[in-house]
Amino acid sequence: MLLTINIGNSSIRFGVFHNKNFDIKCYQSWYIQSNLNLSLDKYIIILKKLYEKNLFFSKKIRNIVIGSVVPNLTKIIDKSLYKIYQIKPIIVNQYSFSPVKHCSHQLGTDLYANAIAAYTLYGKKDILIVDFGTVLSLICVNKYGMIKGVIIAPGISSSLSSLIRNTSLLSSKITIEKPPMVLGKCTKTCIQSGMVYGFLSMVEGLINKINNELKTNCFVISTGGFSHIYFPLTEQIHINDKNHTMKGLKVLFHLNHK
């Protein structure tokens, strides 16, 4: 089996797939928090515990692929995984070969993987991927495999943290979840409405603007840690897939593994 690892600024996500290149189903997934302050030895301990917790799948791993937007963590996770699995991970990035074409040296590996998974799975139409991750990102790939462009905005969790940090009377225990009504009746539900319906309105507005600019109606996919909150609240997102980015890493592995 293939272990995919997506190293982000907030979390490190793991997914287990069959090695067969036509099998895109993710059979198991889990995540840990990203922490630049942990040593190699501490990451080995954490990953060993994950190995033991997911023993059924872990013992079947034959290949590992890593995609990362945190260079300082890439080598640490690479070395930690080798210590545990005795498998040298393959590291992919925006320069790795794929049928998706782009001209930006600044494109993040996660965005590239999102575009590749979308084009591979739904490539007969123009596609927009909305990633509700550490940052809120939208990337558009057309039916010819050309990335048309990207939008990046502050992330939901970081926006909430900033609001609480810079406002003395707000509680740090507010969670991001759908409030009972759009108009809040207490501080908690007022903020939840802003975070949920405010960001939703921005995403819907950006989808409309992108469709107008490209003169098309994109097929829209959502992914990322908060996507399950927003997907049920709009008809403008057609599919939600929490493992979408890791599916892109799987495709990249098969295209670049020798």
Sine and cosine of phi, psi and omega as CSV:
sin_phi,cos_phi,sin_psi,cos_psi,sin_omega,cos_omega
0.00,0.00,0.26,-0.96,-0.05,-1.00
-0.93,-0.37,0.77,-0.64,0.09,-1.00
-0.98,-0.19,0.85,-0.52,0.06,-1.00
-0.97,-0.26,0.65,-0.76,0.02,-1.00
-0.77,-0.63,0.82,-0.57,0.05,-1.00
-0.94,-0.35,0.95,-0.30,-0.05,-1.00
-1.00,-0.05,0.92,-0.38,0.02,-1.00
-0.91,-0.41,0.05,-1.00,-0.03,-1.00
-0.94,0.34,-0.50,0.87,-0.03,-1.00
-0.98,-0.20,-0.55,0.83,-0.08,-1.00
-0.54,-0.84,0.35,-0.94,0.12,-0.99
-0.91,-0.42,0.88,-0.47,-0.09,-1.00
-0.95,-0.32,0.64,-0.77,-0.05,-1.00
-0.87,-0.50,0.61,-0.79,0.06,-1.00
-0.62,-0.79,0.59,-0.81,0.01,-1.00
-0.92,-0.39,0.80,-0.61,-0.01,-1.00
-0.78,-0.62,0.36,-0.93,0.22,-0.98
-0.93,0.37,0.47,-0.88,0.02,-1.00
-0.95,0.32,-0.31,0.95,-0.01,-1.00
-0.89,0.46,0.77,-0.63,-0.12,-0.99
-0.94,0.34,-0.28,0.96,0.00,-1.00
-1.00,-0.07,-0.09,1.00,0.00,-1.00
-0.99,-0.14,0.97,-0.23,-0.11,-0.99
-0.99,-0.16,0.05,1.00,-0.03,-1.00
-0.95,0.30,0.73,-0.69,0.10,-0.99
-1.00,0.00,0.88,-0.47,-0.12,-0.99
-1.00,0.04,-0.39,0.92,0.02,-1.00
-0.36,-0.93,0.61,-0.79,0.05,-1.00
-0.57,-0.82,0.46,-0.89,0.06,-1.00
-0.35,-0.94,0.13,-0.99,0.00,-1.00
-0.49,-0.87,0.34,-0.94,0.15,-0.99
-0.75,-0.66,0.28,-0.96,0.04,-1.00
-0.97,0.23,0.64,-0.76,0.11,-0.99
-0.95,0.30,0.66,-0.75,0.01,-1.00
-0.52,-0.86,0.95,-0.30,-0.03,-1.00
-0.95,0.33,-0.24,0.97,-0.07,-1.00
-1.00,0.02,-0.13,0.99,-0.01,-1.00
-0.99,0.12,0.59,-0.80,0.00,-1.00
-0.99,0.15,0.17,-0.99,0.07,-1.00
-0.84,0.54,-0.70,0.71,-0.03,-1.00
-0.88,0.47,-0.63,0.78,-0.01,-1.00
-0.94,0.35,-0.61,0.79,0.06,-1.00
-0.91,0.40,-0.58,0.82,0.05,-1.00
-0.88,0.48,-0.67,0.74,0.02,-1.00
-0.89,0.46,-0.71,0.70,-0.01,-1.00
-0.89,0.46,-0.71,0.70,-0.05,-1.00
-0.95,0.31,-0.50,0.87,0.10,-1.00
-0.90,0.43,-0.64,0.77,0.04,-1.00
-0.90,0.43,-0.64,0.77,0.06,-1.00
-0.91,0.42,-0.61,0.79,0.05,-1.00
-0.86,0.51,-0.73,0.68,-0.02,-1.00
-0.93,0.37,-0.60,0.80,-0.01,-1.00
-0.92,0.38,-0.57,0.82,-0.03,-1.00
-0.93,-0.37,0.69,0.73,-0.17,-0.99
-0.85,0.52,-0.65,0.76,-0.05,-1.00
-0.83,0.56,-0.72,0.69,0.00,-1.00
-0.99,0.16,-0.62,0.78,-0.10,-1.00
-0.86,0.51,-0.61,0.79,-0.03,-1.00
-0.94,0.33,-0.25,0.97,-0.02,-1.00
-0.99,-0.13,-0.03,1.00,-0.05,-1.00
-0.93,0.37,0.78,-0.63,0.03,-1.00
-0.87,-0.49,-0.38,0.93,0.01,-1.00
-0.64,-0.77,0.45,-0.89,0.01,-1.00
-0.70,-0.71,0.70,-0.72,0.09,-1.00
-0.79,-0.61,0.66,-0.75,-0.02,-1.00
-0.85,-0.52,0.74,-0.68,0.22,-0.97
-0.85,-0.52,0.70,-0.71,-0.14,-0.99
-0.59,-0.81,0.56,-0.83,0.19,-0.98
-0.89,-0.45,0.24,0.97,0.01,-1.00
-0.80,-0.60,1.00,0.08,-0.09,-1.00
-0.80,0.60,-0.60,0.80,-0.04,-1.00
-0.93,0.37,-0.34,0.94,0.04,-1.00
-1.00,-0.08,-0.34,0.94,-0.13,-0.99
-0.86,0.51,-0.77,0.64,-0.04,-1.00
-0.91,0.41,-0.61,0.79,0.00,-1.00
-0.90,0.44,-0.73,0.68,0.00,-1.00
-0.92,0.39,-0.64,0.77,0.05,-1.00
-0.82,0.57,-0.80,0.60,-0.04,-1.00
-0.92,0.40,-0.62,0.78,0.01,-1.00
-0.88,0.47,-0.71,0.71,-0.01,-1.00
-0.91,0.41,-0.61,0.79,0.03,-1.00
-0.90,0.43,-0.63,0.78,0.02,-1.00
-0.88,0.48,-0.60,0.80,-0.09,-1.00
-1.00,0.08,-0.74,0.68,-0.13,-0.99
-0.99,-0.13,-0.27,0.96,-0.13,-0.99
0.84,0.54,0.58,0.82,0.05,-1.00
-0.82,-0.58,0.75,-0.66,0.04,-1.00
-0.99,0.15,0.92,-0.39,0.00,-1.00
-0.91,0.42,0.52,-0.85,0.15,-0.99
-1.00,-0.07,0.78,-0.63,0.00,-1.00
-0.97,-0.23,0.84,-0.54,0.02,-1.00
-0.94,-0.35,0.39,-0.92,0.01,-1.00
-0.46,-0.89,-0.23,-0.97,-0.08,-1.00
-0.94,0.35,-0.20,0.98,0.03,-1.00
-1.00,-0.07,-0.13,0.99,0.00,-1.00
-0.92,0.40,0.54,-0.84,-0.07,-1.00
-0.92,0.40,0.65,-0.76,0.15,-0.99
-0.27,-0.96,0.23,-0.97,0.06,-1.00
-0.97,0.25,-0.13,0.99,0.02,-1.00
-0.99,0.12,0.75,-0.66,-0.10,-0.99
-0.94,-0.33,0.68,-0.74,0.06,-1.00
-0.49,-0.87,0.25,-0.97,-0.04,-1.00
-0.80,-0.60,0.36,0.93,-0.05,-1.00
-0.93,-0.36,0.83,-0.56,0.07,-1.00
-0.98,0.20,-0.16,0.99,-0.04,-1.00
-0.99,-0.14,0.06,1.00,-0.03,-1.00
-0.93,0.38,0.80,-0.60,0.01,-1.00
-0.95,0.32,0.49,-0.87,0.00,-1.00
-0.87,0.49,-0.59,0.81,-0.01,-1.00
-0.91,0.41,-0.66,0.75,0.04,-1.00
-0.91,0.41,-0.66,0.75,0.04,-1.00
-0.87,0.49,-0.72,0.70,0.02,-1.00
-0.89,0.46,-0.63,0.78,0.04,-1.00
-0.87,0.49,-0.70,0.71,-0.01,-1.00
-0.92,0.40,-0.65,0.76,-0.02,-1.00
-0.91,0.41,-0.71,0.71,0.02,-1.00
-0.88,0.47,-0.67,0.74,-0.01,-1.00
-0.90,0.44,-0.72,0.69,-0.03,-1.00
-0.92,0.40,-0.61,0.79,0.00,-1.00
-0.92,0.38,-0.65,0.76,-0.10,-1.00
-1.00,0.04,-0.54,0.84,-0.13,-0.99
-0.72,-0.69,0.61,0.79,-0.23,-0.97
-0.95,0.32,0.01,1.00,-0.02,-1.00
-1.00,-0.04,0.19,0.98,-0.02,-1.00
-0.56,-0.83,0.24,-0.97,0.11,-0.99
-0.97,0.23,0.71,-0.70,-0.17,-0.99
-0.78,-0.62,0.63,-0.78,0.08,-1.00
-0.84,-0.54,0.80,-0.60,0.02,-1.00
-0.94,-0.34,0.84,-0.54,0.03,-1.00
-0.97,-0.25,0.89,-0.46,-0.05,-1.00
-0.95,-0.32,0.94,-0.33,0.02,-1.00
-1.00,0.03,0.91,0.40,-0.06,-1.00
-0.95,-0.30,-0.55,-0.83,0.02,-1.00
-0.83,0.55,-0.67,0.75,0.22,-0.97
-0.92,-0.40,0.36,-0.93,0.12,-0.99
-1.00,0.00,0.88,-0.47,-0.04,-1.00
-0.78,-0.62,0.54,-0.84,0.10,-0.99
-0.77,-0.63,0.78,-0.63,0.04,-1.00
-0.77,-0.64,0.69,-0.73,-0.08,-1.00
-0.90,-0.44,0.78,-0.62,0.08,-1.00
-0.81,-0.59,0.74,-0.67,-0.05,-1.00
-1.00,0.02,0.04,-1.00,-0.11,-0.99
-0.94,0.35,-0.16,0.99,0.06,-1.00
-0.99,-0.11,0.04,1.00,0.01,-1.00
0.99,0.11,0.30,0.95,0.02,-1.00
-0.99,-0.16,0.81,-0.59,0.08,-1.00
-0.96,0.28,0.86,-0.50,-0.07,-1.00
-1.00,0.10,-0.41,0.91,0.01,-1.00
0.37,-0.93,0.09,-1.00,-0.12,-0.99
-0.68,-0.73,0.54,-0.84,0.17,-0.98
-0.83,-0.55,0.72,-0.69,0.05,-1.00
-0.80,-0.60,0.77,-0.64,0.02,-1.00
-0.73,-0.68,0.26,-0.97,0.05,-1.00
-0.82,0.57,0.59,-0.81,0.00,-1.00
-0.97,0.26,0.30,-0.95,-0.06,-1.00
-0.93,0.36,-0.76,0.65,-0.03,-1.00
-0.90,0.43,-0.69,0.73,-0.01,-1.00
-0.93,0.38,-0.53,0.85,0.05,-1.00
-0.92,0.39,-0.66,0.75,0.04,-1.00
-0.91,0.42,-0.69,0.73,0.01,-1.00
-0.88,0.47,-0.66,0.75,0.01,-1.00
-0.91,0.42,-0.66,0.75,0.01,-1.00
-0.87,0.49,-0.72,0.69,-0.03,-1.00
-0.93,0.37,-0.66,0.75,-0.05,-1.00
-0.91,0.42,-0.54,0.84,-0.08,-1.00
-0.98,-0.18,0.16,0.99,0.01,-1.00
-0.76,-0.65,0.91,-0.41,-0.23,-0.97
-0.92,0.40,-0.50,0.87,-0.11,-0.99
-0.99,-0.12,0.07,1.00,-0.04,-1.00
-1.00,0.01,0.61,-0.79,0.00,-1.00
-0.98,0.21,0.59,-0.81,0.03,-1.00
-0.99,0.10,0.01,1.00,-0.07,-1.00
-0.99,-0.12,0.16,0.99,0.00,-1.00
-0.96,0.27,0.77,-0.63,0.01,-1.00
-0.96,-0.27,0.41,-0.91,0.02,-1.00
-1.00,0.03,0.96,-0.27,0.04,-1.00
-0.44,-0.90,0.34,-0.94,-0.04,-1.00
-0.89,0.45,0.82,-0.57,0.04,-1.00
-0.98,0.19,0.29,-0.96,-0.03,-1.00
-0.91,0.41,-0.47,0.88,0.00,-1.00
-0.61,-0.79,0.32,-0.95,0.05,-1.00
-0.92,0.40,-0.70,0.71,0.04,-1.00
-1.00,0.08,0.93,-0.38,-0.05,-1.00
-0.95,0.30,0.44,-0.90,0.01,-1.00
-0.94,-0.35,-0.19,0.98,0.06,-1.00
-0.59,-0.81,0.16,-0.99,-0.08,-1.00
-0.83,0.56,-0.69,0.72,-0.04,-1.00
-0.86,0.52,-0.78,0.62,-0.06,-1.00
-0.96,0.28,-0.45,0.89,0.09,-1.00
-0.89,0.45,-0.71,0.70,-0.01,-1.00
-0.94,0.34,-0.67,0.74,0.02,-1.00
-0.86,0.51,-0.63,0.78,0.04,-1.00
-0.90,0.44,-0.68,0.73,0.04,-1.00
-0.89,0.45,-0.67,0.74,-0.04,-1.00
-0.95,0.31,-0.63,0.78,-0.05,-1.00
-1.00,0.09,-0.87,0.50,-0.08,-1.00
-0.97,0.24,-0.46,0.89,0.07,-1.00
-0.91,0.40,-0.77,0.64,0.02,-1.00
-0.92,0.40,-0.60,0.80,0.03,-1.00
-0.88,0.48,-0.69,0.73,0.01,-1.00
-0.89,0.46,-0.62,0.78,0.04,-1.00
-0.90,0.43,-0.71,0.71,-0.01,-1.00
-0.90,0.45,-0.72,0.70,0.02,-1.00
-0.88,0.47,-0.64,0.76,0.03,-1.00
-0.90,0.43,-0.64,0.76,0.02,-1.00
-0.93,0.38,-0.62,0.78,0.06,-1.00
-0.86,0.50,-0.72,0.70,0.01,-1.00
-0.88,0.47,-0.69,0.72,-0.02,-1.00
-0.91,0.41,-0.63,0.77,0.02,-1.00
-0.91,0.41,-0.71,0.71,0.03,-1.00
-0.87,0.49,-0.65,0.76,0.02,-1.00
-0.92,0.40,-0.66,0.75,-0.02,-1.00
-0.92,0.40,-0.64,0.77,-0.04,-1.00
-1.00,0.00,-0.12,0.99,-0.05,-1.00
0.82,0.57,0.77,0.64,0.00,-1.00
-0.47,-0.88,0.06,-1.00,0.14,-0.99
-0.85,-0.53,0.98,-0.17,-0.06,-1.00
-0.93,0.38,0.55,-0.84,0.21,-0.98
-0.98,0.18,0.84,-0.55,-0.18,-0.98
-0.94,-0.33,0.78,-0.63,0.03,-1.00
-0.90,-0.45,0.69,-0.73,0.11,-0.99
-0.93,-0.37,0.51,-0.86,0.06,-1.00
-0.46,-0.89,-0.03,-1.00,0.01,-1.00
0.99,-0.15,0.24,-0.97,-0.16,-0.99
-0.87,0.49,-0.47,0.88,-0.03,-1.00
-0.95,-0.30,0.10,0.99,-0.10,-0.99
-0.89,0.46,-0.50,0.87,-0.03,-1.00
-0.92,0.39,-0.35,0.94,0.04,-1.00
-0.98,0.21,-0.65,0.76,-0.14,-0.99
-1.00,0.06,-0.54,0.84,-0.07,-1.00
-0.82,0.57,-0.71,0.71,-0.03,-1.00
-0.94,0.34,-0.19,0.98,-0.13,-0.99
-0.99,-0.10,0.00,1.00,-0.05,-1.00
-0.58,-0.81,0.52,-0.86,0.09,-1.00
-1.00,-0.07,-0.03,1.00,-0.04,-1.00
-1.00,0.06,-0.18,0.98,0.13,-0.99
-0.96,-0.26,0.82,-0.57,-0.16,-0.99
-1.00,-0.03,-0.53,0.85,-0.02,-1.00
-0.61,-0.79,0.63,-0.77,0.15,-0.99
-0.91,-0.42,0.77,-0.64,-0.04,-1.00
-0.63,-0.78,0.97,-0.24,-0.06,-1.00
-0.92,0.39,-0.36,0.93,-0.03,-1.00
-0.98,-0.20,0.27,0.96,-0.11,-0.99
-0.86,0.52,-0.72,0.70,-0.04,-1.00
-0.89,0.45,-0.66,0.75,0.00,-1.00
-0.93,0.37,-0.49,0.87,0.10,-0.99
-0.91,0.42,-0.61,0.80,0.07,-1.00
-0.91,0.42,-0.62,0.78,0.05,-1.00
-0.91,0.42,-0.60,0.80,0.06,-1.00
-0.88,0.47,-0.71,0.71,0.03,-1.00
-0.88,0.48,-0.70,0.72,0.02,-1.00
-0.87,0.49,-0.62,0.78,0.03,-1.00
-0.86,0.51,-0.77,0.64,-0.06,-1.00
-0.92,0.40,-0.50,0.87,0.00,-1.00
-0.98,0.20,-0.35,0.93,-0.11,-0.99
-0.86,-0.52,0.00,1.00,0.00,-1.00
-1.00,0.10,0.78,-0.63,0.03,-1.00
-0.97,-0.25,0.00,0.00,0.00,0.00
